[in-house]
Amino acid sequence: MCGIMGYLGEKPAAKVIIEGLKKHEYRGYDSAGLTVLDNGIFKKARAVGRVTNLEELVSRGDFAGTVGIGHTRWATHGGVTVENAHPHESSDGRVILVHNGIIENSRVVKEELQRLGIEFFTDTDTESAAQYLGYIYDGDPKSAIEKLVARIRGAFALVIMFRDRPDEIWVARKGSPLVLAHGVGETACASDPVALLSYSRAMFFMEDDEFACLTRDGITFYTFEGREIHHRPTFLDWDSSVADRGAYPHFMLKEIHEQPEVVIKTIGQRIKDSKIDLSNEIPWTAEQIKKFKKVHFVACGTSYYATLASSLLWESIGKFEIRPEVASEYRYRDIPIDKETLAIFVSQSGETADTLHAARKAKAAGATCLLITNVKGSTIDRELGLSLITQAGPEIAVAATKTFTAQLMILNLLGLYLAKLKGTLSAEQEKLFADELSQIPAKISVVLSTEKQIEKIANTYADKKGFLFIGRGFAYPSTLEGALKLKEISYMHAESYPAGEMKHGPIALLDDNLPVVAMVPKDNMWEKTVSNIEESLARRSPVIAVATEGDVSISNYTSNIIYLPATLPELYTLIAVIPLQLFAYYVARFKGCDIDKPRNLAKSVTVE
Ligand code: M6R
């Protein structure tokens, strides 16, 4: 998705903007550009490819100026060319802007302006906003923006400079994220708060249908109708060093290794003296909880797999009727939702368009709604008003790892807490789970210590045509996430199946070029999964077994064994996902892939 950075202060704006754009790179993009306003001149640089190409260009020119805007573009309207890269300027050169989102009526606006004799230079939807603004601007930015937002339709975060207003940046938002921060004598805006951490921890998350004027002294907010309003900042307790790769070659590897600490933070005060207590965060009484006749889990991608993994605990311990749903389906299907529905949305970014629309739908239908997110102040957080925040810190790699374990941990804690209030979790069970959950960080560390061995197995099979992941019961959801991780970063085909489904189709794929990754914990399904391993070996598929520590008999079937510490079946995925993340990472590294920024993917999917 596009990324935006704007700056107004005392520092050289071009440098600040390039640093800010680098913090947005993980979102996925194909070109980048910036403009600084210096002595009444818009100095513009744009480049296809990486932000470093833009940086190179800027280093060769004169880009003095302490106010500017920048953008990383993820092409939607118009090809990946320098001309289509942002910022876009009005023909008369008085207005320039960057945009994240899609202007749905851009064609109509463009044709209207062309009939008035205005020449267009790009294939983008964004240029229609720049040209329209240039056409109506009469020296009063506020009234021009009111007219602009009334004229364009769709989703947008716009950051605008007017040539005759060198000490102001104007921003407007409808549907696409934009965050503002004000430091001493400087003000900045960005798509991602991580890019603003060096200015302030006090962030202003723009609301829909609002615009604002940024100066070096502060920010003034307005509704789209032009009424001035006041906002309180949201304080983010993120450490700016978290957005640093340190000695790790990739953010993904760093984030995989952060998981023990992240899980400790996510547990935080939620477990104390072997008791699970979320009463400070969850307002529902035992009576209310008993009235929830159905529970919907709604999310996309990895977040959806976290809900699938936890749904098994919710149904077995909480005795809830659970319905995990992909948000892009949930928002359009005719699913019965009512006052007896508890709808839980999971989104690390809190900005995913499908999850946001699904949440709006459930809220409007009267469901009790809750969000699990890593970003306090994000759009879904603000709209639902009730969130459990994971303590994963910013996740930079496109492939989600630490946010998955944090989401899963919090979903499990919530499921157990509600089960306790509902009366389906006994005091002994609560102690058993609380103690085991507290052991999870140490057990993850044990798995991380087997990294070298996982790397060796990954390197052995990285040149195969693909992988089949299998598991049963509590061991099944981890296979979905394992296959997704591999697809995302290594571009290899990977499928995940409940092991019992092998004979119903996927077995036809098996040969010596398709290794099988079998999750085979020492539980009541062990023998059945081992039968599936035998079926795979009989068809010459190499087998990689993820087994439980102490399970020596698994070595009768394969020498590719990754051992995991034993845990409760309901908590299996919290540990089992770790070797699968590492496996995907090392396969991708062996293949020389761009691990942190895989092709075609965006970290935060803010359009449908
Ligand atoms: O921010 P969200 O959790 O809502 O994002 C959902 C998915 O887009 C995300 O999990 C995606 O699947 C990741 N690339 C997974 O690694």
Boltz pocket constraint, residues with backbone or C-beta under 6 A from the ligand:
constraints:
  - pocket:
      binder: B
      contacts: [[A, 300], [A, 301], [A, 302], [A, 303], [A, 304], [A, 346], [A, 347], [A, 348], [A, 349], [A, 350], [A, 351], [A, 352], [A, 355], [A, 398], [A, 399], [A, 400], [A, 401], [A, 488], [A, 601], [A, 602], [A, 603], [A, 604], [A, 605]]
      max_distance: 6.0
